[in-house]
Amino acid sequence: MQTEELVLLNEFCIHHNIEINFINALKDSGLISFTGSEDQLCITENQLPHLEKLVRLYYEMDINLEGIETITYLLSRMQEMQQQIIFLNNRLSIYEQD
């Protein structure tokens, strides 16, 4: 069983020069989840790209939290639809081979 690497959110905030309040707002809106106690909040390493994307949307593109929620929802729907298209194309190719 492979263990996941954890990253301290305090270190992440210092490295990216962001406020911990923004991270807490992301958690409250359900956009990220983290583990640990209140003193040692951590995020898994595989969630880092998603968190960094949210940070860029907020700080670099000046998109508010509600906008980030909407963008995240729409991107997840697009990904679901792309997976469904791939599935349907694979099923269709079975019938086209005859």
Backbone hydrogen bonds, N-H to C=O, Kabsch-Sander energy under -0.5 kcal/mol:
donor,donor_aa,acceptor,acceptor_aa,energy
7,V,43,I,-2.7
9,L,41,L,-2.8
12,F,8,L,-2.0
13,C,9,L,-2.7
14,I,10,N,-2.1
15,H,11,E,-2.8
16,H,12,F,-2.4
17,N,13,C,-0.8
18,I,13,C,-2.1
22,F,19,E,-0.8
23,I,19,E,-1.0
24,N,20,I,-2.4
25,A,21,N,-2.2
26,L,22,F,-2.2
27,K,23,I,-2.2
28,D,24,N,-2.7
29,S,25,A,-1.8
30,G,27,K,-1.2
31,L,26,L,-2.2
32,I,26,L,-0.9
35,T,42,C,-2.1
42,C,35,T,-3.0
43,I,7,V,-2.2
45,E,5,E,-2.3
47,Q,44,T,-1.4
48,L,45,E,-1.1
51,L,47,Q,-2.4
52,E,48,L,-3.0
53,K,49,P,-1.9
54,L,50,H,-2.1
55,V,51,L,-2.3
56,R,52,E,-2.2
57,L,53,K,-2.3
58,Y,54,L,-2.0
59,Y,55,V,-3.0
60,E,55,V,-0.5
60,E,56,R,-1.4
61,M,56,R,-1.8
63,I,57,L,-2.1
68,I,64,N,-2.2
69,E,65,L,-2.3
70,T,66,E,-2.0
71,I,67,G,-2.7
72,T,68,I,-2.7
73,Y,69,E,-2.2
74,L,70,T,-2.6
75,L,71,I,-2.6
76,S,72,T,-2.1
77,R,73,Y,-2.2
78,M,74,L,-2.4
79,Q,75,L,-2.1
80,E,76,S,-2.2
81,M,77,R,-2.5
82,Q,78,M,-2.4
83,Q,79,Q,-2.3
84,Q,80,E,-2.1
85,I,81,M,-2.4
86,I,82,Q,-2.2
87,F,83,Q,-2.3
88,L,84,Q,-2.7
89,N,85,I,-2.7
90,N,86,I,-2.2
91,R,87,F,-2.1
92,L,88,L,-2.5
93,S,89,N,-2.2
94,I,90,N,-0.9
95,Y,91,R,-1.0
96,E,92,L,-1.8
97,Q,93,S,-1.0
98,D,95,Y,-0.6
